[in-house]
Amino acid sequence: MLTDKIRNKENGIILYGITPPKINHTEEEIKQIAQKHINRISNLDIDGLVLYDIQDESDRTDEKRPFPFIKTLDPCEYSHNYLQELKTPRIVYRAVGNYTTETFTKWLEFTKEGGQQVHSVFVGAASHEQKNPLTLKEAYKLKREVNNNLCLGGIAIPERHTKKHDEHLRVFSKKDASCEYFITQCVYDVEAAKIFLTDYAKYAKENNYEMVPIIFTLTPCGSNKTLDFMKWLGINIPNYLEEDLKQSGDILHESVKLSKDIFEELYTFGLKRGIPIGCNVESVAIRKDEIEASVELLEEVKAIIKKYS
Amino acid sequence: MLTDKIRNKENGIILYGITPPKINHTEEEIKQIAQKHINRISNLDIDGLVLYDIQDESDRTDEKRPFPFIKTLDPCEYSHNYLQELKTPRIVYRAVGNYTTETFTKWLEFTKEGGQQVHSVFVGAASHEQKNPLTLKEAYKLKREVNNNLCLGGIAIPERHTKKHDEHLRVFSKKDASCEYFITQCVYDVEAAKIFLTDYAKYAKENNYEMVPIIFTLTPCGSNKTLDFMKWLGINIPNYLEEDLKQSGDILHESVKLSKDIFEELYTFGLKRGIPIGCNVESVAIRKDEIEASVELLEEVKAIIKKYS
């Protein structure tokens, strides 16, 4: 069970991440997409399914968004209404800025019914759709009050550590606020990840804290345009990896190969230092070859975990 | 011959770097040190001997210098007066801030006598011993006027690239000013080096420039105090490498192993991208085991170059 693995701080937790269908689909189309999701995911031997809560994010930069933003279904509703057949535990992302105290409390009440099947990650986003948006701090407080047993994760961004050198402190502060694991933004910058992990382990040791799992997100990249989109989202891709990707002639498979190497480096790095490392393979694209690449990457990751177990 | 290898932009140029004896030695002691240098270096199969021009550098930081500063003999005079027996081509560092136009011109005249045996690297330092110190730009101009045939190198600092992103431009600007190769500061930050090399190769390609050799300096580290001194000098050591070094129980051999891995990564990186990479093994310590470690590292580096040739 995912909850147990998280609470035992196990190595090698494996997640698979998808986005719910876009809201401009018909009911019939959504059901078809859901069936495909169920078929694909029930065949994967994973610990949990991540469902993203997609936001526009256009207000975080002045640069033009490479892809237009189209809203997606609420991940919790999609999971509950369309994926019931699927028995895989869920990790549902919640962009807390889209909620008020009332609507968030209501959702937290609802999560009690899901028991150990429902996990969540709160994202403190810059969306201002609500007049009195919830802050991350308030959301953590409500979670502890309404459903403290909900197995909650936080976001970790190793790239931020390179500039501000305090990502490990943010992580421990979120841990104090009841986060039991962390999922990173998509990682192509291994160096930033290693520097973050080192400070994370050092701080834990110095303060006698236990380390919770850090789950690194890997994302196959299907085209130069997707690469630009990743950069637009704030993902740091070292210049030499960007060149390798662009000059490979097959960016999708080169990105799978790179991501596999990145995971192996981080997983063995964690093993050596006693840091529980997991993996979240993100499949946010809809092209068939990109979906297949995500499944291929997932299998590679499982092989790496097996190799070192 | 070193000059030919540089001008042919060859891969795998190998240098060995030493500091001249300190000035507080007696004439007899200096002769003894010189004899040891001659014995050691004549047994090494290298392309050139680097002789450093040591400066205090205390004015570049407010932090306390971990080791006291003691002046060393002028590297050019030491080479000329004490190492004549040694036939290895020399690369003599010149801290141009210690000269006036007159004294520097005189030295440049003197270098003509050495022919292809004498090479130099000018360092634009913050030393203010002279009232009208020479700038790097003026020194390059004098070199072109007085002895344009002198095979001149420049300093490259990949770490600087991480912050300012313009080290490749500095390098090409120095190349325009007649530098024919570059020697880096001691490198423990492979990531910075790879990012710098990528921009160096990209800029060369975009502007149809030829790439000159980049010679990476490796320095075995014999103690925690030396490690602190390296950091004081501005050398970036990623936190995880610093931990590996400190926790190894044998920092000297761990640093040799790390330096060897760093060189292999950079050398193969250069081979893949057509960038001529060389190596300068620095032996600035005087302890016997540290000197032996530098010779061991040099042999490892030679084996790597052979392996990929």
Contacts between the chains, C-beta under 8 A, distances in Angstrom:
chain1	res1	chain2	res2	distance
A	191	B	191	4.1
A	191	B	238	7.2
A	194	B	238	7.2
A	194	B	240	5.3
A	195	B	238	6.1
A	195	B	239	5.6
A	195	B	240	6.8
A	197	B	240	7.7
A	198	B	238	7.9
A	198	B	239	4.4
A	198	B	240	4.3
A	198	B	243	6.3
A	199	B	239	6.4
A	202	B	239	7.6
A	202	B	243	7.5
A	238	B	191	7.2
A	238	B	194	7.2
A	238	B	195	6.1
A	238	B	198	7.9
A	239	B	195	5.6
A	239	B	198	4.4
A	239	B	199	6.4
A	239	B	202	7.6
A	240	B	194	5.3
A	240	B	195	6.8
A	240	B	197	7.7
A	240	B	198	4.3
A	240	B	269	7.6
A	243	B	198	6.3
A	243	B	202	7.5
A	269	B	240	7.6
